[in-house]
Amino acid sequence: MSPASSQAAVTPAVAAPAVEHTAVEQSDTRMTPGGPGYRRMSFALFLAGIATFALLYSTQALLPLVSAGFGASASAASWTVSGATFALAVCVLPLSALSERFGRRTVMTASLAVAVSVGLLVPFAPTLEVLVALRVLQGAALAGLPASAMAYLAEEVRPKALVTAIGLFVAGNSIGGMSGRIIGGWIAEAWGWRAAVGTVGVIAVACAIAFRLLLPAPRHFTPGSLHPRALVRTVGDHLANPLLRRLYVIGALFMMVFGATYTVIGYRLTAAPFSLSQGFVGSIFLVYLVGTVSSSAAGRLVARLGRRGTLYLGAGTTAAGLVLVLMPRLPVVLLGLVLITAGFFAGHATASSSVSRTATHGRAQASALYQSAYYIGSSVGSAVGAMAFHAAGWGGTVGLGFAAVLGVVSLTLWGTYAARSRERRGGKLAAAH
């Protein structure tokens, strides 16, 4: 036994206050809204969110043009989205482990650098197969950013401000998804889908550079181990937590609805009875602004309704939107998309921030597992939603969305039942003593 450990074993009463004092001191130096570095940090991660979602979904609004350009079906073209999100889901856990060893900011910077470099190659893909391969590589590169960003926030921001800070990062995701699709839609209408994805790539380069210049150096990061056993043990701990398991599946189900809806909506709106132009279809993604508002408001909703209450609200709002998008009138469809977007982003911000608050150790791995489930949901939603559209039309895609919302409600009800059962058992034990 080392001298330090011997002293700790002999004098625990002296060691404990020192540790407690250090923890309080560290907590007091974390960032808060209005405090030093908070605005720079928020804007930097906001830009990272823009770059991530703009790149990840750069082909989603352009799928009808991609199908026409390569003579491919909707389900085949959808793999330019599903391939990227699936690669992200597979790679997010190992890259989050790298962030435990080499630092959150380092991994986020490297991820964006590779992703934007690949983004500049995407417009030159000669075949659909090459395009899908490049998109898979891009998704794998982007995997280093979401979980690392969540872990960075959990370490550098005070707990009471965490939901708000994560909501701002998610808001950047919504702005990125919206701007990439809108800009891409109008550019594609004039010059084709290749010019559109190239423009999105250049915008992402600018965001990546600004992110690296603005993000404050971490002050509370402690390097962890890269040993596989340590990683497996940490992952096992998280998967053994019933609350975390529910949050992972809820995130996946919310994203399944969102991925299916927005992957297929272009085909729906460019066909009769709407017959909209590609530029107008791209402009439909202005409804992402609703997601910016709802994700930023998630902290206030949780404070008022609680986590489960906010999840019920998100699921109910999403379900109402799914009903409306079945209608053959464009204003009603747009209102439905607004509700789906608001419900999804509120539910996603609530679930992801709850993961960061629930995990007591290995936060990057906890966030990575959530991100993995979330993007698996996106991949499944995009691919299966497109197949459902091919087999049963728009109603098939919407039916998949309803099934996913029912899953969210069921899991949240189960969580409510489990919490009340624990409270009753706790009350009985207290009465017995």
N, C-alpha and C positions, 0 to 999 in steps of 0.2 A: 504494500500500500504506500502511496506517495505521501510526503510530509503534509501537503495541502489537504489530502483526503483524510489523513489521520486527525488533523486538527479539526476538520469539519465534523468528524465522527465523535470526537471527544467533547466539543463545545457547540452543540447545535443551537443552544439558546442565543449565542452570540452571532452565529452565522445567519439565522433567519431574519433578524431586523435589517441586516445589511442588504440582503436580497430584496426584501420588501421595499426598502428605501430606493434601491436602484430601479425597481420596476415602476414605482410611482414617479421617480424622476424621469425615466424614459417616456412614460405616458404623457407627462406634462410637456415634453418637448416635441410631441407629434403635432402635425399641422392641423389647423382648424380654419373654417371659413373666415376670411378677413385677416388671417395671420400671415407671417412671413412665408413666402414661397408657395402659398396655397393657390394663388391665381395662376402662377407660372405652371405649377404642376397640373392644375385642372385643364389649362389650355393645351399643354403638351399632350396629355392623354386624350383630350378631345380630338386633336389633330391625328393622333395615332388611331383612334376609333374611326375617323373619317377615311384614312388610308386603308385600314383593314377591310372595312365593309365595301368601300368603293371597288377595291381590287377583287375581293372574294366573290362579289355578285356582279362583276362587270359585264357578264354575258347574259344575265337573267332577263333583262328587259329586251334584249336583242335576239332572243331565241327564234322568233319567226324568220328573221333575216338569216341567222345561222343555218336554220333548216333549209331555207331556199338556196343559200349559197353552196351548200354541200349536198343538196338533194337528200336530206336526212329527215326522219320522222321526228315528232315532238319528243318522244321518249329517248331517242338517240341523242338529239341535241341537248336534252336536259342534263346529260352527263358532263357537260362543260360547267355546270353548277354543282351537281351531285359529286363529281370526282374531286373538286376542290374542297368541298365541305367534308367529305369522307376522309380525305388525306389529313385535313386539319384535326378531325376527331381522333385519328389513329396516332398522330404525332404529338398531340398536345401534352400527353403525360410524360414521355421521355424528355421533351424540351423543357417542361416545367422542372424536371429534376436537374437539368443543366442550370436553370436559373437559381436553384438552391445552392449550387456550388459556385457559379461564376457571377451571380448578381442579376437582379431583375432588369436593370437598365441596360446591361451589356447584352443580354439575350434578346430583349425587345429591339434594340438597335440592329443587331445582326439579322433578326427575323425580317424586319422591314427592309433592310438593305437587299437581301436576297429576293424578297417578294417583288419589290419595285423593279429590280433588274430583270426578272422573268417577265414582269408586266410589259416591259418594252419589247420583248420578243414575241408576245402573244399575237400581235397584229399580222405577223409574217408567217403564221402557221399554214402550211400548204394543204393539209388535209384535216378532216375532223379528228382523226386519231391523234395526230400531232397536237392539235389544239387541246384535246382532252388531256394528253400527257403533260403539256405545259401548265395547264390549269391544276392538275394534280400536284405538280412540283410547287406551284405557287401556294396552294392550300397548305402543303406540308411546311413551307417556310413561314407562313403566317401563324402556324400553331404555336410559335414561341411567344406570341404577344398577349392573347387574352388572359390566360392563367397568370402569367407574370405580372400583368397590369393589376389584376385583382389582388395578388399577393403584395405587390408594391403598395397599393392603397391600404391594405389591412395593416401593414407595418408602419407606414408613414403618416397615416391620418388617425385622429382620435376616434374611438369606437362610436361615439354619439354622432359623428359627422360622416360615418362610413357609408351609410345608405345613400346619402346625398351625393357623396363623391363618386360612388359607383354609378349612381343615376346619371351623372354628368358624362362619365365615360360611355355609358350605354347610349346617351343622347348623341354623342359623337358618332357612334355606330349608325344611328338612324339618319343623321345628316349625311354621312358617307354613302349609305345605301341609297338615299334619295338623290343626292347631287350626281352620283355616278350614273344613275339610271336616267335622270332627266337630261343631263348634258349628252350622255351617250345616245339617247333616243333622237334628239334633234340633229346631232352630228351624223348619226347613221342614216337618217332620212335624206340628208343632202349628199353624203360622201360614202356611205356604207358602214357596215359593222366594224371593219378593220380600223378605219379612222376613229371610230367611237372608242374602242378599247384602247387605242394608242393614246388618245387624249386623256382618258382616265388614268393611264399609267404615268403620264407626265405630271398630272395633278398630285398623284400619290407620291412621286419623287419629292415634290416641293413640301408636302406634309411631313414626310419622313425626315427631311433635313431640318425643318423647323422644330419637330419633336425632339431631335437629339440636342439641339441648341438650347431648348427651353427647359427640359426636364431636370429638376434639381437632383443632385447626387443623393443617393439614399443615406440616411443617418442611422437607421435602426436595423439594417440587414446584417444577419450573422450567417456566414457560409455554413452549409450543411454537408452531409456526406453523399457521395455518389455511389456508395456501395449498394449493389443490387438488393442485398438482404434488407438494408435499411429502407429502401424504396418500397419493396414488397410489404414490409411490416407496416409502413405508414399507410400505404394504399389499403391494406387489410383492415387497419383500424378505422379508416373512413367508411369503408364498405360495410363494416359491422355496425355502424351507427344508423339506426332506423330512420331518423330524421334526415340525415344526409342522403340516404338511399331514395327517400320520397322526393326530396328536392331535385335530385338528379333526373329522375323519371319525369317529374313535372316540367322541368326545363326542356327535356326532349319532346314532350307532348305539345307544349306551347309552340316550339319551333317547327314541329311537324305541320301544324296548321298553317303557320306563316309561310314556310317553305313551299308547301303545296299550292297555296293560294297565289303567291306572287310568281311562282315559276310558270303557272298555266294561264294567268290573267292576260298575258299578251296575246296568246292564241284566242282566248275568249273575245277580247275586244277588237281584234283585227278582223274577226269573222262577222257574218251577219248575226243579229240585226244591227250591230254597232258599226262595223266596217271603219274603224278609226285608223288614222295614219300612224306610222311608227313614232313620229315626234310627239303626237298627242298621247299615245300609250306611255311613252317615257314620262310625260308630264303628270300622268296619273300618280306617280310616286311622290308628288308633293304631299300626299297624305302622310308621308313619313314624318312631317313636322308634328303631327299629332303624337307620334311615338316619342319625339324629343320632349314634348310637354309631359306626357304620362310617365315616362321613365324618370324625369327630373322630379316629378311630384310623388314618386313612390315612397320616399321617406316620410312625407306628411301623411300619406294614406296609411302606411304601417303604424304610425304613431296614433292615428285615430281609430283604425279598424282592426289593428293587429295583423300579423303575417297571414294567418288563414283567411281572415276577412278580406284582405286585399287580393288574395289568390281567388277567392270566390267571385269578387267583383271583376277581376280580369277575365276569368272563364266565362262569366255571364255576358260580359260585354262582347267577347269574341263570338259566342254563340249567337247573339243577336245580329252581329255583323254577317255571319254565315247565312242566316235566314234572308237577309236583304240582298246579298250578292246573287241569289237565285233568280231575282226578278229581272225581267227583260228591259227595264228602263234605266238609262245611264245614270241619272241623278241618284236613284235608289241604290244602284251598284256602288257608286262612289261613297255614299253614306255608309254602306256596308263595309267597304274597305277601311274607312275611317275608324269604325268600331273595332274591326279585327286588329288594326294596327295599335289602337289605344290599349285594348285588352292584352295583346301580346306583350307590348313593351312594359306595361305595368307588372304583369306576371313575371316576366323575365328579370326585371330589375329587383323585384322582391325576392325571387328564388335565389338569384346569384348572390345578393348581399347577405341573405340568410345563411348561405354556405360559408361565406367568409367569417361571419360572426359565430357560427356553430363550431367550426374547426378550432381546436385548441393547440394543435401543432401541425406541421406540414401543410401550411395554408396553400402553398403553391400546388401541392398534389390534390388537395381538396377542391380547389378551383379548377384544376386541370380535369379532374373527373367530371365536374359539372360541365365544363366546356366540351369535353369529349361526348358526353351524353347529349348535350345541346346540339352539337353539329352532326351527330349521328341522326338526331331528329330532323335536322335540316336536309341531310342527304336522303333519308328515307322519304321525307315529305315531298322533296323535289322529284325523285325518281318514281315513287308509287303514285304521287299526284298526277304526273304526266301519263303514266300507264292507265290510271283510272279515267283520265280525260279521253285517252285513245279508245278505251273500251266502252265507256258509258257516258261520255260527254262531261260537261261542266258539273252536272249533278253528281257524278261519280267522285270528282275532286272534292266537292263540298261535303259529300258523305264521309269521306276520309277525315275531313276537318272536324265534323261533329263527333266522330268516334274518339278523336284525340281529346277534344274538350270534355267529353264524358269521362275519360281517363283522369284528367286533371281534377275534376270535381270528386270522383270516387276516392282518389288518393288523399285529397284534402279532408274529405269526410272521415276517412280512416285515421288521419292524423288527429283530427278533433276528438274522435272516439278514444284513441289511445291516450291522449293527454288527460281527458276526463277520467279515464280508468285509473291512471296514475294518481290523480288528485284524490279520488275516492280511497284508493289503497293507502295513500299517505295520511288521509284523515282518520282512517280506521286504526292505523298504527299509532298515531298520536293519541287517539282516544284510549287505546289499550295501555299506553304508558302513563 
